[in-house]
Amino acid sequence: MSGHFSFDGAAVPFEDGETLIAAATRAGHHVPHLCWHPALGPSGACRLCTVRVDGRLAAACTTRAAASGWPWSVRTVISSSATARPCAPPSGSA
């Protein structure tokens, strides 16, 4: 392993260049997602995997961990993530 980052307070090991969602999933943590699959390249299309990385919003499927510049603090339980994630308008609204 290249290093560790903090994921909702738990240490998650990662390989240099691995995406946050891949490392977190391998470590047993769940990050909500629609467009990510471990066998495919990252697309970042749905933004459902939005997390807060050291205070700024980022897509966990496209953000890569790197041994330099870490440790980062990654949080999934954030109130602003709901407004950052795209969603369809409620039915009946125009």
CNS distance restraints for C-alpha pairs under 8 A (distance, minus, plus):
assign (resid   1 and name CA) (resid  13 and name CA) 6.23 0.50 0.50
assign (resid   1 and name CA) (resid  14 and name CA) 5.64 0.50 0.50
assign (resid   1 and name CA) (resid  15 and name CA) 5.10 0.50 0.50
assign (resid   1 and name CA) (resid  16 and name CA) 7.75 0.50 0.50
assign (resid   2 and name CA) (resid  13 and name CA) 7.37 0.50 0.50
assign (resid   2 and name CA) (resid  14 and name CA) 5.86 0.50 0.50
assign (resid   2 and name CA) (resid  15 and name CA) 4.84 0.50 0.50
assign (resid   2 and name CA) (resid  16 and name CA) 5.46 0.50 0.50
assign (resid   2 and name CA) (resid  66 and name CA) 7.79 0.50 0.50
assign (resid   2 and name CA) (resid  67 and name CA) 5.91 0.50 0.50
assign (resid   3 and name CA) (resid  13 and name CA) 5.63 0.50 0.50
assign (resid   3 and name CA) (resid  14 and name CA) 5.64 0.50 0.50
assign (resid   3 and name CA) (resid  15 and name CA) 6.92 0.50 0.50
assign (resid   3 and name CA) (resid  16 and name CA) 7.63 0.50 0.50
assign (resid   3 and name CA) (resid  67 and name CA) 5.87 0.50 0.50
assign (resid   4 and name CA) (resid  11 and name CA) 5.92 0.50 0.50
assign (resid   4 and name CA) (resid  12 and name CA) 5.13 0.50 0.50
assign (resid   4 and name CA) (resid  13 and name CA) 4.21 0.50 0.50
assign (resid   4 and name CA) (resid  14 and name CA) 5.85 0.50 0.50
assign (resid   4 and name CA) (resid  70 and name CA) 7.99 0.50 0.50
assign (resid   4 and name CA) (resid  71 and name CA) 6.71 0.50 0.50
assign (resid   5 and name CA) (resid  11 and name CA) 5.65 0.50 0.50
assign (resid   5 and name CA) (resid  12 and name CA) 5.32 0.50 0.50
assign (resid   5 and name CA) (resid  13 and name CA) 6.61 0.50 0.50
assign (resid   5 and name CA) (resid  14 and name CA) 7.63 0.50 0.50
assign (resid   5 and name CA) (resid  70 and name CA) 7.05 0.50 0.50
assign (resid   5 and name CA) (resid  71 and name CA) 5.20 0.50 0.50
assign (resid   5 and name CA) (resid  72 and name CA) 5.34 0.50 0.50
assign (resid   5 and name CA) (resid  73 and name CA) 6.26 0.50 0.50
assign (resid   5 and name CA) (resid  74 and name CA) 7.32 0.50 0.50
assign (resid   6 and name CA) (resid  10 and name CA) 5.34 0.50 0.50
assign (resid   6 and name CA) (resid  11 and name CA) 4.71 0.50 0.50
assign (resid   6 and name CA) (resid  12 and name CA) 6.12 0.50 0.50
assign (resid   6 and name CA) (resid  71 and name CA) 7.18 0.50 0.50
assign (resid   6 and name CA) (resid  72 and name CA) 6.26 0.50 0.50
assign (resid   6 and name CA) (resid  73 and name CA) 4.75 0.50 0.50
assign (resid   6 and name CA) (resid  74 and name CA) 5.82 0.50 0.50
assign (resid   7 and name CA) (resid  11 and name CA) 6.20 0.50 0.50
assign (resid   7 and name CA) (resid  12 and name CA) 6.36 0.50 0.50
assign (resid   7 and name CA) (resid  24 and name CA) 7.44 0.50 0.50
assign (resid   7 and name CA) (resid  73 and name CA) 6.27 0.50 0.50
assign (resid   7 and name CA) (resid  74 and name CA) 4.75 0.50 0.50
assign (resid   7 and name CA) (resid  75 and name CA) 5.86 0.50 0.50
assign (resid   7 and name CA) (resid  76 and name CA) 7.80 0.50 0.50
assign (resid   8 and name CA) (resid  73 and name CA) 7.63 0.50 0.50
assign (resid   8 and name CA) (resid  74 and name CA) 6.20 0.50 0.50
assign (resid   8 and name CA) (resid  75 and name CA) 4.87 0.50 0.50
assign (resid   8 and name CA) (resid  76 and name CA) 6.61 0.50 0.50
assign (resid   8 and name CA) (resid  77 and name CA) 7.61 0.50 0.50
assign (resid   9 and name CA) (resid  73 and name CA) 7.85 0.50 0.50
assign (resid   9 and name CA) (resid  75 and name CA) 7.99 0.50 0.50
assign (resid  12 and name CA) (resid  23 and name CA) 6.86 0.50 0.50
assign (resid  12 and name CA) (resid  24 and name CA) 6.36 0.50 0.50
assign (resid  12 and name CA) (resid  27 and name CA) 6.26 0.50 0.50
assign (resid  13 and name CA) (resid  23 and name CA) 6.77 0.50 0.50
assign (resid  13 and name CA) (resid  27 and name CA) 7.46 0.50 0.50
assign (resid  14 and name CA) (resid  18 and name CA) 6.43 0.50 0.50
assign (resid  14 and name CA) (resid  23 and name CA) 5.46 0.50 0.50
assign (resid  14 and name CA) (resid  65 and name CA) 6.90 0.50 0.50
assign (resid  15 and name CA) (resid  23 and name CA) 7.80 0.50 0.50
assign (resid  15 and name CA) (resid  65 and name CA) 7.35 0.50 0.50
assign (resid  15 and name CA) (resid  66 and name CA) 7.70 0.50 0.50
assign (resid  16 and name CA) (resid  64 and name CA) 7.86 0.50 0.50
assign (resid  16 and name CA) (resid  65 and name CA) 5.87 0.50 0.50
assign (resid  16 and name CA) (resid  66 and name CA) 4.78 0.50 0.50
assign (resid  16 and name CA) (resid  67 and name CA) 5.87 0.50 0.50
assign (resid  17 and name CA) (resid  64 and name CA) 5.14 0.50 0.50
assign (resid  17 and name CA) (resid  65 and name CA) 5.23 0.50 0.50
assign (resid  17 and name CA) (resid  66 and name CA) 5.55 0.50 0.50
assign (resid  18 and name CA) (resid  22 and name CA) 6.62 0.50 0.50
assign (resid  18 and name CA) (resid  23 and name CA) 6.58 0.50 0.50
assign (resid  18 and name CA) (resid  64 and name CA) 5.29 0.50 0.50
assign (resid  18 and name CA) (resid  65 and name CA) 5.52 0.50 0.50
assign (resid  18 and name CA) (resid  66 and name CA) 7.73 0.50 0.50
assign (resid  19 and name CA) (resid  23 and name CA) 6.35 0.50 0.50
assign (resid  19 and name CA) (resid  60 and name CA) 6.59 0.50 0.50
assign (resid  19 and name CA) (resid  61 and name CA) 5.82 0.50 0.50
assign (resid  19 and name CA) (resid  62 and name CA) 6.16 0.50 0.50
assign (resid  19 and name CA) (resid  63 and name CA) 5.49 0.50 0.50
assign (resid  19 and name CA) (resid  64 and name CA) 4.16 0.50 0.50
assign (resid  19 and name CA) (resid  65 and name CA) 5.90 0.50 0.50
assign (resid  20 and name CA) (resid  24 and name CA) 6.01 0.50 0.50
assign (resid  20 and name CA) (resid  60 and name CA) 5.01 0.50 0.50
assign (resid  20 and name CA) (resid  61 and name CA) 6.41 0.50 0.50
assign (resid  20 and name CA) (resid  62 and name CA) 7.72 0.50 0.50
assign (resid  20 and name CA) (resid  63 and name CA) 6.05 0.50 0.50
assign (resid  20 and name CA) (resid  64 and name CA) 5.95 0.50 0.50
assign (resid  20 and name CA) (resid  65 and name CA) 6.24 0.50 0.50
assign (resid  21 and name CA) (resid  25 and name CA) 5.90 0.50 0.50
assign (resid  21 and name CA) (resid  31 and name CA) 6.54 0.50 0.50
assign (resid  21 and name CA) (resid  49 and name CA) 7.80 0.50 0.50
assign (resid  21 and name CA) (resid  60 and name CA) 5.02 0.50 0.50
assign (resid  21 and name CA) (resid  61 and name CA) 5.35 0.50 0.50
assign (resid  22 and name CA) (resid  26 and name CA) 6.10 0.50 0.50
assign (resid  22 and name CA) (resid  38 and name CA) 6.94 0.50 0.50
assign (resid  22 and name CA) (resid  61 and name CA) 7.46 0.50 0.50
assign (resid  23 and name CA) (resid  27 and name CA) 6.23 0.50 0.50
assign (resid  24 and name CA) (resid  28 and name CA) 6.43 0.50 0.50
assign (resid  24 and name CA) (resid  29 and name CA) 5.17 0.50 0.50
assign (resid  24 and name CA) (resid  30 and name CA) 7.04 0.50 0.50
assign (resid  24 and name CA) (resid  31 and name CA) 7.56 0.50 0.50
assign (resid  25 and name CA) (resid  29 and name CA) 5.05 0.50 0.50
assign (resid  25 and name CA) (resid  30 and name CA) 5.94 0.50 0.50
assign (resid  25 and name CA) (resid  31 and name CA) 7.32 0.50 0.50
assign (resid  31 and name CA) (resid  49 and name CA) 5.93 0.50 0.50
assign (resid  31 and name CA) (resid  76 and name CA) 7.17 0.50 0.50
assign (resid  32 and name CA) (resid  48 and name CA) 6.01 0.50 0.50
assign (resid  32 and name CA) (resid  49 and name CA) 5.26 0.50 0.50
assign (resid  33 and name CA) (resid  46 and name CA) 7.60 0.50 0.50
assign (resid  33 and name CA) (resid  47 and name CA) 7.61 0.50 0.50
assign (resid  33 and name CA) (resid  48 and name CA) 5.08 0.50 0.50
assign (resid  33 and name CA) (resid  49 and name CA) 5.02 0.50 0.50
assign (resid  34 and name CA) (resid  46 and name CA) 6.48 0.50 0.50
assign (resid  34 and name CA) (resid  48 and name CA) 6.69 0.50 0.50
assign (resid  35 and name CA) (resid  43 and name CA) 7.07 0.50 0.50
assign (resid  35 and name CA) (resid  44 and name CA) 7.21 0.50 0.50
assign (resid  35 and name CA) (resid  45 and name CA) 6.62 0.50 0.50
assign (resid  35 and name CA) (resid  46 and name CA) 6.12 0.50 0.50
assign (resid  36 and name CA) (resid  40 and name CA) 7.29 0.50 0.50
assign (resid  36 and name CA) (resid  41 and name CA) 7.92 0.50 0.50
assign (resid  36 and name CA) (resid  42 and name CA) 6.37 0.50 0.50
assign (resid  36 and name CA) (resid  43 and name CA) 7.24 0.50 0.50
assign (resid  36 and name CA) (resid  44 and name CA) 7.74 0.50 0.50
assign (resid  36 and name CA) (resid  61 and name CA) 6.41 0.50 0.50
assign (resid  37 and name CA) (resid  41 and name CA) 7.67 0.50 0.50
assign (resid  37 and name CA) (resid  42 and name CA) 7.92 0.50 0.50
assign (resid  42 and name CA) (resid  61 and name CA) 5.68 0.50 0.50
assign (resid  42 and name CA) (resid  62 and name CA) 5.55 0.50 0.50
assign (resid  43 and name CA) (resid  61 and name CA) 7.34 0.50 0.50
assign (resid  43 and name CA) (resid  62 and name CA) 6.92 0.50 0.50
assign (resid  44 and name CA) (resid  59 and name CA) 6.36 0.50 0.50
assign (resid  44 and name CA) (resid  61 and name CA) 6.14 0.50 0.50
assign (resid  44 and name CA) (resid  62 and name CA) 5.99 0.50 0.50
assign (resid  46 and name CA) (resid  85 and name CA) 7.86 0.50 0.50
assign (resid  46 and name CA) (resid  86 and name CA) 7.37 0.50 0.50
assign (resid  47 and name CA) (resid  59 and name CA) 6.00 0.50 0.50
assign (resid  47 and name CA) (resid  85 and name CA) 5.77 0.50 0.50
assign (resid  47 and name CA) (resid  86 and name CA) 7.07 0.50 0.50
assign (resid  48 and name CA) (resid  59 and name CA) 7.85 0.50 0.50
assign (resid  48 and name CA) (resid  85 and name CA) 5.76 0.50 0.50
assign (resid  48 and name CA) (resid  86 and name CA) 7.67 0.50 0.50
assign (resid  49 and name CA) (resid  59 and name CA) 5.58 0.50 0.50
assign (resid  49 and name CA) (resid  60 and name CA) 5.49 0.50 0.50
assign (resid  49 and name CA) (resid  61 and name CA) 6.74 0.50 0.50
assign (resid  50 and name CA) (resid  57 and name CA) 6.41 0.50 0.50
assign (resid  50 and name CA) (resid  58 and name CA) 5.44 0.50 0.50
assign (resid  50 and name CA) (resid  59 and name CA) 4.44 0.50 0.50
assign (resid  50 and name CA) (resid  60 and name CA) 5.98 0.50 0.50
assign (resid  50 and name CA) (resid  76 and name CA) 7.52 0.50 0.50
assign (resid  50 and name CA) (resid  81 and name CA) 6.41 0.50 0.50
assign (resid  50 and name CA) (resid  84 and name CA) 7.53 0.50 0.50
assign (resid  50 and name CA) (resid  85 and name CA) 6.99 0.50 0.50
assign (resid  51 and name CA) (resid  57 and name CA) 5.68 0.50 0.50
assign (resid  51 and name CA) (resid  58 and name CA) 5.55 0.50 0.50
assign (resid  51 and name CA) (resid  59 and name CA) 6.26 0.50 0.50
assign (resid  51 and name CA) (resid  60 and name CA) 6.28 0.50 0.50
assign (resid  51 and name CA) (resid  74 and name CA) 6.65 0.50 0.50
assign (resid  51 and name CA) (resid  75 and name CA) 5.75 0.50 0.50
assign (resid  51 and name CA) (resid  76 and name CA) 4.94 0.50 0.50
assign (resid  51 and name CA) (resid  77 and name CA) 7.89 0.50 0.50
assign (resid  51 and name CA) (resid  78 and name CA) 7.69 0.50 0.50
assign (resid  51 and name CA) (resid  81 and name CA) 6.92 0.50 0.50
assign (resid  52 and name CA) (resid  56 and name CA) 5.23 0.50 0.50
assign (resid  52 and name CA) (resid  57 and name CA) 4.54 0.50 0.50
assign (resid  52 and name CA) (resid  58 and name CA) 6.17 0.50 0.50
assign (resid  52 and name CA) (resid  74 and name CA) 5.67 0.50 0.50
assign (resid  52 and name CA) (resid  75 and name CA) 5.16 0.50 0.50
assign (resid  52 and name CA) (resid  76 and name CA) 6.55 0.50 0.50
assign (resid  52 and name CA) (resid  78 and name CA) 7.35 0.50 0.50
assign (resid  52 and name CA) (resid  81 and name CA) 7.95 0.50 0.50
assign (resid  53 and name CA) (resid  57 and name CA) 6.19 0.50 0.50
assign (resid  53 and name CA) (resid  58 and name CA) 6.54 0.50 0.50
assign (resid  53 and name CA) (resid  72 and name CA) 6.58 0.50 0.50
assign (resid  53 and name CA) (resid  73 and name CA) 5.74 0.50 0.50
assign (resid  53 and name CA) (resid  74 and name CA) 4.62 0.50 0.50
assign (resid  53 and name CA) (resid  75 and name CA) 6.62 0.50 0.50
assign (resid  54 and name CA) (resid  72 and name CA) 6.06 0.50 0.50
assign (resid  54 and name CA) (resid  73 and name CA) 5.31 0.50 0.50
assign (resid  54 and name CA) (resid  74 and name CA) 6.57 0.50 0.50
assign (resid  57 and name CA) (resid  81 and name CA) 7.81 0.50 0.50
assign (resid  58 and name CA) (resid  63 and name CA) 6.77 0.50 0.50
assign (resid  59 and name CA) (resid  63 and name CA) 6.06 0.50 0.50
assign (resid  60 and name CA) (resid  64 and name CA) 7.95 0.50 0.50
assign (resid  66 and name CA) (resid  70 and name CA) 6.92 0.50 0.50
assign (resid  77 and name CA) (resid  81 and name CA) 7.88 0.50 0.50
assign (resid  78 and name CA) (resid  82 and name CA) 7.86 0.50 0.50
assign (resid  79 and name CA) (resid  83 and name CA) 7.87 0.50 0.50
assign (resid  80 and name CA) (resid  84 and name CA) 6.32 0.50 0.50
assign (resid  81 and name CA) (resid  85 and name CA) 6.10 0.50 0.50
assign (resid  89 and name CA) (resid  93 and name CA) 6.62 0.50 0.50
